Amino acid sequence: SETVLFVLGILLAVWLYYGKRNSIKQCTYVVMATVLSFFGRTFMILCIIWSYPVQFVNLINLFVVCSSVVSLKACLNSGLLASCLIVSCGMLLQLAFQLIVYTFDPSI
């Protein structure tokens, strides 16, 4: 659910930033680029199999964010700042969801 919210946040930010200039085909490319950039999360399996420190998980998250920025930059032909702002909107929506879940169930 967090990944879906991340992608929805990115789509919302793209729609707000670019307006109606982007077609549905362009939005499809944005979703594909974002989902492909999430394949770095498969390294989280290593954290389950072997005991790695928490810093390794943070490094994987940083890798995924950087991959998302680069994929959006290439997909939208935009600058680095615009891509970073779009990805940060997705991250903010994901963080808001995590805070809401944590508020209702702090044991998670």
Residue pairs with C-beta under 8 A, 6 or more apart in sequence:
1 97
2 94
2 97
2 98
3 38
5 90
5 93
5 94
5 97
6 34
6 90
6 91
6 93
6 94
7 31
7 34
7 35
7 90
8 90
8 93
9 89
9 90
9 91
9 92
9 93
9 94
10 30
10 34
10 68
10 72
10 86
10 87
10 89
10 90
11 27
11 30
11 31
12 89
12 93
13 85
13 86
13 89
13 90
14 22
14 27
14 30
14 76
14 86
15 22
15 27
17 82
17 85
17 86
18 76
22 30
26 76
29 75
30 72
30 75
30 76
33 68
33 71
33 72
33 74
33 75
34 68
34 71
34 72
34 90
36 71
37 64
37 67
37 68
37 70
37 71
38 64
38 67
38 68
40 60
40 63
40 64
40 67
41 60
41 64
43 60
43 63
44 57
44 60
46 52
46 56
47 56
47 57
47 60
65 87
65 91
68 87
68 90
69 80
69 83
69 84
69 87
70 83
72 78
72 83
72 86
72 87
73 79
73 80
73 83
76 82
76 83
76 86
78 86
101 108
102 108
